Amino acid sequence: MALLTAEVTWLRWLLADFGVSITTPTLVLSGSIGAISVAHDPVKHELTKHIGVDAFYTCAQVVALQYVPSDL
């Protein structure tokens, strides 16, 4: 999810360089409720300390996370 967020951030910067103004958050769809909850509330847990930087980066960027079931 952090890699996708980095790509979205780069594309938003590229569009801004071309003069395209984006005021709404970019919607990012995910099939993992756990990843979404860690990104929304990156509290320090023993099992998630290795992904703390990625979760903080995802939370700090202008993206809106939404759950989509895996079968879709």
CYANA upper distance limits for C-alpha pairs under 8 A (distance plus 0.5 A):
  1 MET  CA      5 THR  CA      6.63
  1 MET  CA     35 ALA  CA      8.40
  1 MET  CA     58 THR  CA      7.80
  2 ALA  CA      6 ALA  CA      6.66
  2 ALA  CA     54 ASP  CA      5.89
  2 ALA  CA     55 ALA  CA      7.56
  2 ALA  CA     57 TYR  CA      7.38
  2 ALA  CA     58 THR  CA      6.10
  3 LEU  CA      7 GLU  CA      6.86
  4 LEU  CA      8 VAL  CA      6.69
  5 THR  CA      9 THR  CA      6.57
  5 THR  CA     58 THR  CA      6.54
  5 THR  CA     61 GLN  CA      7.88
  5 THR  CA     63 VAL  CA      7.90
  6 ALA  CA     10 TRP  CA      6.68
  7 GLU  CA     11 LEU  CA      6.70
  8 VAL  CA     12 ARG  CA      6.64
  8 VAL  CA     26 THR  CA      8.11
  9 THR  CA     13 TRP  CA      6.75
  9 THR  CA     61 GLN  CA      7.85
  9 THR  CA     62 VAL  CA      8.30
 10 TRP  CA     14 LEU  CA      6.65
 11 LEU  CA     15 LEU  CA      6.63
 12 ARG  CA     16 ALA  CA      6.65
 12 ARG  CA     22 ILE  CA      7.93
 13 TRP  CA     17 ASP  CA      6.73
 14 LEU  CA     18 PHE  CA      6.97
 15 LEU  CA     19 GLY  CA      6.86
 15 LEU  CA     20 VAL  CA      5.68
 15 LEU  CA     21 SER  CA      7.81
 16 ALA  CA     20 VAL  CA      5.63
 16 ALA  CA     21 SER  CA      6.45
 16 ALA  CA     22 ILE  CA      8.16
 25 PRO  CA     62 VAL  CA      5.63
 25 PRO  CA     63 VAL  CA      5.42
 25 PRO  CA     64 ALA  CA      6.27
 26 THR  CA     62 VAL  CA      7.05
 26 THR  CA     63 VAL  CA      5.17
 26 THR  CA     64 ALA  CA      6.35
 27 LEU  CA     63 VAL  CA      6.33
 27 LEU  CA     64 ALA  CA      5.24
 27 LEU  CA     65 LEU  CA      6.56
 27 LEU  CA     66 GLN  CA      7.60
 28 VAL  CA     63 VAL  CA      6.97
 28 VAL  CA     64 ALA  CA      6.39
 28 VAL  CA     65 LEU  CA      5.44
 28 VAL  CA     66 GLN  CA      6.73
 29 LEU  CA     65 LEU  CA      6.49
 29 LEU  CA     66 GLN  CA      5.50
 29 LEU  CA     67 TYR  CA      6.39
 29 LEU  CA     68 VAL  CA      6.63
 30 SER  CA     36 ILE  CA      7.90
 30 SER  CA     65 LEU  CA      7.61
 30 SER  CA     66 GLN  CA      6.73
 30 SER  CA     67 TYR  CA      5.66
 30 SER  CA     68 VAL  CA      6.23
 31 GLY  CA     67 TYR  CA      6.15
 31 GLY  CA     68 VAL  CA      5.58
 31 GLY  CA     69 PRO  CA      5.85
 31 GLY  CA     70 SER  CA      5.74
 32 SER  CA     36 ILE  CA      6.95
 32 SER  CA     67 TYR  CA      7.47
 33 ILE  CA     37 SER  CA      6.64
 33 ILE  CA     67 TYR  CA      7.05
 34 GLY  CA     38 VAL  CA      6.67
 35 ALA  CA     39 ALA  CA      6.62
 36 ILE  CA     40 HIS  CA      6.64
 36 ILE  CA     65 LEU  CA      7.08
 36 ILE  CA     66 GLN  CA      8.17
 36 ILE  CA     67 TYR  CA      8.08
 37 SER  CA     41 ASP  CA      6.53
 37 SER  CA     42 PRO  CA      8.35
 38 VAL  CA     42 PRO  CA      5.43
 38 VAL  CA     43 VAL  CA      7.87
 38 VAL  CA     55 ALA  CA      6.94
 39 ALA  CA     55 ALA  CA      5.22
 39 ALA  CA     56 PHE  CA      7.24
 39 ALA  CA     58 THR  CA      6.65
 39 ALA  CA     59 CYS  CA      5.85
 40 HIS  CA     59 CYS  CA      6.50
 42 PRO  CA     52 GLY  CA      7.19
 42 PRO  CA     55 ALA  CA      6.55
 42 PRO  CA     56 PHE  CA      6.90
 44 LYS  CA     48 THR  CA      7.31
 44 LYS  CA     49 LYS  CA      6.58
 44 LYS  CA     52 GLY  CA      7.93
 45 HIS  CA     49 LYS  CA      6.48
 48 THR  CA     52 GLY  CA      6.97
 51 ILE  CA     55 ALA  CA      6.63
 52 GLY  CA     56 PHE  CA      6.54
 53 VAL  CA     57 TYR  CA      6.61
 54 ASP  CA     58 THR  CA      6.66
 55 ALA  CA     59 CYS  CA      6.60
 56 PHE  CA     60 ALA  CA      6.52
 57 TYR  CA     61 GLN  CA      6.86
 58 THR  CA     63 VAL  CA      8.06
 59 CYS  CA     63 VAL  CA      8.23
 68 VAL  CA     72 LEU  CA      7.49
